[in-house]
Amino acid sequence: MISSFFRYRVGIAGAGAFAEFLAGALAPLPSFQLAAVAGRTDAKRQRVIDAYRRRQPQAGDVREYREAEQLIVDPHVDIVILTTPPHLHAPLAERALEEGKHVLLEKPGGLTAEALRANIQLAARQNRALAVNLVLRYHPLTEAVKQLIHRALLGPVDYASLHNAAHRVAKGHWFWDERRSGGIFIEHGVHFFEVGRHWFGEAVTAQGFALREQDGTQPRVGATVIHENNGRRIPVHYYHGFTMDPAASESTHWDIHTKRGRIVLDGWIPTQLSVSGLVTDEEAACIDAWLDAIPTKPSADAIEQLQQAADRLLPPTEPSAAPRRPYERTVVLSDRHGWYEAIAQTRFLDFCRLIENPSWRVLVTAEDAAADLSLAETCTVTDKAVDPLDIR
């Protein structure tokens, strides 16, 4: 399993809701010790510390700083996790790397791919580990979809779409200030570009749009990206809307259409995978064996279990003249929060292995994150946003 051989003293810079989640999620790991928190208010810092101590009641003191720069120079911190707004990612990561810290960045890792790549180069010169906290590929259902696609068990992919409908972020939040967030694709969409690149191949062309509201915000954005995988080009449409009433249910939905069927993945943290189409008996047996191998309980080694099962259960698929029959099956995973914690843990442990072995191939590299950010930049529309009143 992915594991770490050492205990790391970790400082979290940025004391918002995600920092609070992360402190609690990582607390059970023997490799994680929360050593310091930086945040602008006492209350926010305390919430992060409380989340950690609920899972580690015997933990020692956690140092508190108001400014991230104070935490970065703390000699008792080995790893800096940056959970600040995106416009601070690149300069704070640069400062931490110069101080000799290992750095795990919340996504996107910077407002531009150029800035992130500069820090990747700095990390290499400093012999420090750097990664971006992109977690969706660490989820077993995401890996399950990859295997179904790459093994072409339902034929080649023709088209796919990602629909992400989220709650409206409060007015005045830094999320709406593109100088600080970069916009929806940069601040949020990189998660899904990472999955799309993993499933469908690198992007060869991309074009985005944004719809501007009368208050000046752009809560609805979309893009059409042409990915290429082994010479086959696949159009994928990405939509994000931060418009939903807080009382309504959010929804995130991947819909993948293949030559002989359909794959549907539901949930921002995936909870349901549906597979349907025409398959031979041999293909049905392969799909069943693969879906049976999906771990049902959250754990930090779930993704590695599934990757090992892929080699054991799925032989290379060759064209078959055997008759095909309808196939349909759905896998549902409960405990969404538990899975969110598990994939955050796996990401952190993967990062720790990179610290311990610089040649370790992490599942999502810093270079992957830079490619995701570059694609997000290409799809981001600012001064050309569409005014809804101009649509006829």
C-alpha positions in Angstrom: 0.0 0.0 0.0 1.0 3.7 -0.3 2.6 4.4 3.0 5.2 6.7 4.6 8.2 5.7 6.8 8.4 9.0 8.7 6.4 11.4 10.8 6.3 14.9 9.3 5.7 18.2 11.1 3.1 20.0 9.0 2.1 23.6 8.9 -1.1 24.6 7.2 -1.1 28.2 5.9 -4.7 29.4 5.3 -7.3 28.6 7.9 -10.5 28.3 5.9 -13.0 25.5 5.6 -10.8 23.3 3.5 -7.9 23.6 6.0 -10.3 22.5 8.7 -11.4 19.5 6.6 -7.8 18.6 5.8 -6.6 18.8 9.4 -9.2 16.3 10.5 -8.9 14.1 7.5 -5.1 13.7 7.8 -5.0 13.5 11.6 -5.3 9.7 11.8 -2.2 9.2 9.6 0.9 8.2 11.6 3.0 10.3 9.2 1.0 13.5 9.9 1.6 15.8 12.8 0.0 19.3 12.8 2.7 21.5 14.0 1.4 25.0 13.1 -1.5 26.9 11.6 -1.6 30.3 10.0 -4.8 32.3 9.6 -6.0 35.8 9.9 -8.4 35.2 12.9 -8.1 33.4 16.2 -11.5 31.7 15.5 -10.4 30.3 12.2 -7.1 28.9 13.5 -8.9 27.3 16.4 -11.4 25.5 14.2 -8.5 24.0 12.3 -6.8 22.9 15.5 -10.0 21.5 16.9 -10.6 19.4 13.8 -7.2 17.9 14.3 -7.5 17.3 18.0 -10.9 15.6 17.7 -9.0 12.8 15.9 -5.8 13.2 17.9 -6.9 14.1 21.4 -3.4 13.5 22.8 -1.7 15.8 20.4 0.7 18.4 21.7 0.6 22.2 21.2 0.0 23.6 17.7 1.8 26.9 17.0 -0.4 29.7 15.7 0.6 32.5 13.3 -1.4 35.2 11.7 0.7 35.4 8.6 1.6 32.6 6.3 5.2 33.9 6.0 5.6 33.5 9.7 4.7 29.8 9.5 6.9 29.3 6.5 10.1 30.3 8.4 9.2 28.2 11.4 12.2 25.8 11.7 10.0 23.1 13.3 7.9 22.7 10.1 8.9 20.1 7.5 5.9 20.4 5.1 3.9 23.5 4.3 0.4 22.9 3.0 -0.9 26.0 1.3 -4.7 26.4 1.5 -4.8 30.2 0.8 -6.6 31.8 -2.1 -5.0 30.9 -5.4 -3.3 34.3 -6.1 -1.0 33.5 -3.1 -0.1 30.0 -4.1 2.9 30.8 -6.3 4.6 33.5 -4.2 4.1 31.6 -0.9 5.3 28.3 -2.5 8.4 30.1 -3.8 9.1 31.4 -0.3 8.6 28.0 1.3 10.8 26.3 -1.2 13.5 28.8 -0.6 13.2 28.1 3.1 13.8 24.4 2.4 10.3 23.2 3.0 8.4 20.6 1.1 5.2 22.1 -0.4 1.8 20.6 -1.0 -0.4 23.2 -2.7 -4.2 23.3 -2.8 -5.3 23.5 -6.4 -4.7 25.2 -8.7 -1.1 25.8 -7.5 -1.0 29.3 -9.0 -2.9 31.6 -11.3 -0.8 30.6 -14.3 0.9 27.5 -15.5 4.0 29.6 -16.0 4.2 30.5 -12.3 3.6 26.9 -11.3 6.3 25.6 -13.6 8.7 28.1 -12.2 8.1 26.6 -8.7 8.5 23.1 -10.1 11.9 24.1 -11.4 12.8 25.8 -8.1 11.7 22.6 -6.1 14.1 20.6 -8.3 17.0 22.9 -7.6 16.2 22.9 -3.9 15.8 19.1 -3.8 12.3 19.6 -2.3 9.0 17.9 -3.1 6.2 19.9 -4.6 2.7 18.7 -5.5 -0.8 20.1 -6.0 -3.7 18.6 -4.1 -5.7 17.2 -7.0 -7.5 14.3 -5.4 -10.1 12.9 -7.8 -7.8 10.4 -9.5 -7.2 8.8 -6.1 -10.8 7.7 -6.0 -11.4 4.0 -7.1 -14.5 4.9 -9.2 -12.3 7.3 -11.2 -9.8 4.6 -11.8 -12.6 2.1 -12.7 -13.7 4.4 -15.5 -10.2 4.8 -16.8 -9.8 1.0 -17.1 -13.2 0.6 -18.9 -12.1 3.3 -21.3 -8.5 2.2 -21.9 -9.5 -1.4 -22.3 -12.3 -0.4 -24.7 -14.6 -2.8 -23.1 -17.6 -0.9 -24.5 -15.8 0.2 -27.7 -13.9 3.5 -28.2 -15.2 6.7 -26.7 -17.1 9.0 -29.1 -18.1 11.9 -26.8 -18.2 12.9 -23.2 -19.5 15.7 -21.0 -19.0 16.9 -17.4 -21.9 18.8 -15.8 -21.1 20.4 -12.4 -23.9 22.3 -10.7 -22.8 23.8 -7.4 -24.2 26.1 -4.8 -23.8 29.9 -5.3 -20.8 31.2 -3.5 -21.6 34.2 -1.2 -21.4 37.6 -2.7 -18.1 39.4 -1.8 -16.2 36.1 -1.5 -12.7 36.1 -3.0 -14.0 33.3 -5.4 -15.7 36.1 -7.5 -12.5 38.2 -7.7 -10.7 36.8 -10.8 -7.5 38.6 -9.7 -7.5 36.3 -6.7 -9.2 33.2 -7.9 -8.4 33.1 -11.6 -12.1 32.3 -12.3 -14.0 29.1 -12.1 -11.9 27.0 -14.5 -8.7 27.9 -12.8 -9.9 27.8 -9.2 -12.2 24.7 -9.5 -12.2 23.2 -13.1 -8.6 21.9 -12.9 -9.9 19.0 -10.8 -12.0 17.8 -13.8 -9.4 18.7 -16.5 -7.0 16.4 -14.6 -9.6 13.6 -14.8 -10.4 14.3 -18.5 -6.7 14.3 -19.5 -6.3 11.0 -17.6 -9.2 9.3 -19.3 -9.2 10.9 -22.8 -5.7 12.0 -23.5 -4.1 15.4 -23.8 -6.0 18.4 -25.1 -5.3 19.4 -28.7 -7.8 22.3 -29.0 -10.0 24.1 -26.5 -12.5 26.9 -26.4 -14.4 28.3 -23.5 -17.3 30.6 -22.7 -18.5 32.5 -19.7 -21.9 34.1 -19.0 -21.8 37.3 -17.1 -24.5 38.2 -14.6 -25.7 41.8 -14.0 -23.7 41.9 -10.8 -20.5 41.4 -12.8 -19.9 37.8 -11.7 -19.5 34.9 -14.2 -21.1 32.0 -12.4 -21.7 29.8 -15.5 -18.8 28.8 -17.6 -18.3 26.0 -20.2 -15.7 24.7 -22.6 -15.4 22.3 -25.4 -12.1 20.4 -25.4 -10.8 18.0 -28.1 -8.7 15.4 -26.4 -6.5 12.9 -28.3 -5.8 9.3 -27.2 -3.8 7.0 -29.4 -4.7 9.0 -32.5 -8.4 9.1 -31.7 -9.9 12.6 -31.1 -12.6 12.9 -28.4 -14.8 16.0 -27.9 -15.5 16.6 -24.3 -17.8 19.4 -23.0 -17.2 20.8 -19.5 -19.8 22.9 -17.7 -19.6 24.5 -14.3 -22.4 26.5 -12.7 -22.2 28.1 -9.3 -25.8 29.2 -9.3 -27.8 26.8 -7.2 -29.9 27.7 -4.1 -28.2 26.5 -0.9 -31.3 24.4 -0.1 -31.1 22.6 -3.5 -28.9 19.5 -4.1 -25.7 19.9 -5.9 -24.9 17.6 -8.8 -21.8 16.5 -10.6 -22.2 14.1 -13.5 -19.8 12.6 -16.1 -21.6 11.1 -19.1 -19.3 9.1 -21.5 -20.7 7.7 -24.8 -18.9 4.9 -26.5 -19.4 3.0 -29.7 -21.4 0.3 -27.9 -22.6 1.8 -24.7 -22.4 4.4 -22.0 -20.5 5.1 -18.7 -22.0 7.5 -16.1 -20.2 8.7 -13.0 -22.1 10.7 -10.4 -20.8 12.9 -7.6 -18.2 15.5 -7.1 -16.7 12.9 -4.7 -17.9 10.0 -6.9 -20.5 7.8 -5.3 -22.2 5.9 -8.2 -20.9 4.3 -11.4 -23.3 3.0 -14.1 -22.2 0.9 -17.1 -24.5 -0.1 -19.9 -24.1 -1.4 -23.5 -23.6 -4.3 -25.8 -20.9 -6.8 -24.8 -19.7 -10.3 -25.4 -19.8 -12.8 -22.6 -16.1 -12.5 -22.2 -16.4 -8.7 -22.0 -19.2 -9.0 -19.5 -17.1 -11.3 -17.4 -14.2 -8.8 -17.5 -16.4 -5.9 -16.5 -18.0 -7.8 -13.7 -14.7 -8.9 -12.3 -13.4 -5.4 -12.5 -16.4 -3.8 -10.8 -16.3 -6.5 -8.2 -12.8 -5.5 -7.3 -13.8 -1.9 -6.4 -13.3 -1.5 -2.6 -16.6 -0.7 -0.9 -15.2 0.9 2.3 -13.1 4.1 2.3 -9.4 3.5 2.9 -6.1 5.2 2.0 -5.0 2.1 0.0 -8.1 1.7 -2.1 -6.6 3.0 -5.3 -3.6 0.8 -5.0 -5.8 -2.3 -4.4 -7.7 -1.5 -7.6 -4.6 -0.9 -9.7 -3.3 -4.2 -8.7 -6.6 -5.8 -9.6 -6.5 -4.2 -13.0 -3.4 -6.3 -14.0 -4.8 -9.4 -12.4 -8.4 -9.3 -13.8 -8.4 -7.6 -17.1 -6.5 -9.2 -20.0 -6.0 -7.1 -23.1 -9.2 -6.8 -25.1 -9.0 -7.9 -28.7 -11.7 -7.5 -31.4 -14.2 -10.3 -31.1 -16.8 -11.7 -33.6 -18.8 -13.3 -30.7 -22.4 -12.2 -30.4 -23.1 -9.3 -28.1 -25.9 -8.9 -25.6 -27.2 -6.0 -23.5 -25.3 -5.4 -20.2 -26.2 -3.1 -17.4 -24.8 -2.7 -13.9 -24.5 0.0 -11.2 -22.0 0.3 -8.4 -22.9 2.5 -5.4 -20.5 3.6 -2.7 -21.8 5.0 0.6 -20.0 7.3 3.0 -19.2 10.2 0.7 -17.4 12.1 3.5 -15.3 9.0 4.3 -14.2 8.7 0.7 -13.3 12.4 0.6 -11.1 11.9 3.6 -9.6 8.7 2.1 -8.6 10.3 -1.1 -7.1 13.3 0.7 -5.1 10.8 2.8 -3.9 8.9 -0.2 -2.8 12.2 -1.9 -0.8 13.1 1.2 0.8 9.7 1.5 1.8 9.8 -2.1 3.4 13.1 -1.5 5.3 11.8 1.5 6.7 9.0 -0.7 7.9 11.6 -3.1 9.8 13.3 -0.2 11.4 10.0 0.8 12.2 8.9 -2.8 12.5 11.7 -5.4 12.2 9.1 -8.2 8.8 7.9 -6.9 6.2 8.3 -9.6 3.3 10.0 -7.8 -0.2 9.4 -9.3 -0.7 13.1 -10.1 2.6 14.9 -10.7 3.3 18.6 -10.4 3.7 18.6 -14.2 0.2 17.2 -14.5 -1.1 20.0 -12.4 0.7 22.5 -14.7 -0.9 20.9 -17.7 -4.4 21.2 -16.1 -3.8 24.8 -15.2 -2.6 25.6 -18.8 -5.8 24.1 -20.1 -7.9 26.0 -17.6 -6.2 29.3 -18.7 -7.0 28.5 -22.4 -10.7 27.9 -21.5 -11.0 31.0 -19.3 -12.9 33.9 -20.8 -12.7 37.3 -19.1 -13.2 40.5 -21.2 -15.2 38.6 -23.8 -17.8 37.2 -21.4 -21.3 37.0 -22.8 -23.9 39.4 -21.4 -27.2 37.3 -21.0 -29.1 40.4 -22.3 -27.3 40.1 -25.6 -28.5 36.5 -26.2 -31.3 36.3 -28.7 
